Amino acid sequence: MKLIGLVGTNSTKSTNRQLLQYMQNHFADKAEIELVEIKDLPVFNKPTNKKVPEIVLEIAEKITNADGLIIGTPEYDHSIPAVLMNALAWLSYGIYPLLNKPVMITGASFGTLGSSRAQLQLRQILNAPELKANVLPDEFLLSHSLQAFDKDGNLVDLEIIQKLDAIFDDFRLFVKITNKLSNAKELLHKEAENFNWESL
Ligand SMILES: Cc1cc2nc3c(=O)[nH]c(=O)nc-3n(C[C@H](O)[C@H](O)[C@H](O)COP(=O)(O)O)c2cc1C
């Protein structure tokens, strides 16, 4: 199984990136997880010629070719980071790499809530007409993320590891099931292509 781990931050030191790196190593025998950064994307400016930058197309192609996507999001002011929203705006501007894509959301925060509000918001965003991803219902929230890893980058709390293991196993099943739901796929794709926020 080939998955993309989308790092939802442009911060050089990030516990959300750390969590995705941990998953990449910890689940190496279950899936190949490639981490993808969004920090170098230009700010979305709705180009009138609908030309999407090459760097966005490269990410879109990786997502299209993957069986599923894991999005790791921090929480800033009860919201997802601007850089993640920016990436999603590009990834829904005349291209549809997330359509029907199985998605697992992870989030880490220094505080107790583990990015729960950002995750909820991300679910709503991923339901937009030109994104329309299939999001796993389970949430993985990592609270107190600064204390969550040892010096080798491994999670220290056994209960948290067990929870992540269980959710990831469910996600692998979800990927297989979702990728079989093909009856409405073509129709949904056409709907997304024909959708236009700006038609008068
Ligand atoms: C401007 C700003 C706003 C934040 N807002 C929230 C918030 O609304 N809820 C929360 O739990 N943590 C909040 N935090 C704490 C972040 O969760 C934490 O700083 C960090 O981004 C965790 O992810 P990271 O290690 O990947 O950067 C905020 C941090 C900053 C800098």
The ligand as an ORCA input file, in Angstrom:
! r2SCAN-3c Opt
* xyz 0 1
  C      -0.616     31.456     16.596
  C      -0.861     30.163     17.322
  C      -2.139     29.774     17.593
  C      -2.395     28.561     18.248
  N      -3.673     28.191     18.458
  C      -3.937     27.002     19.046
  C      -5.282     26.558     19.196
  O      -6.227     27.201     18.792
  N      -5.494     25.369     19.801
  C      -4.447     24.568     20.238
  O      -4.698     23.491     20.771
  N      -3.166     24.971     20.095
  C      -2.881     26.154     19.506
  N      -1.576     26.553     19.319
  C      -0.497     25.656     19.757
  C      -0.074     24.700     18.636
  O      -0.863     23.529     18.729
  C       1.390     24.370     18.760
  O       2.086     25.565     18.844
  C       2.009     23.657     17.591
  O       1.701     24.332     16.409
  C       1.744     22.173     17.490
  O       2.110     21.644     16.247
  P       3.592     21.594     15.650
  O       4.525     21.044     16.692
  O       3.479     20.674     14.474
  O       3.978     22.970     15.242
  C      -1.319     27.748     18.682
  C      -0.009     28.177     18.395
  C       0.220     29.360     17.734
  C       1.632     29.762     17.422
*
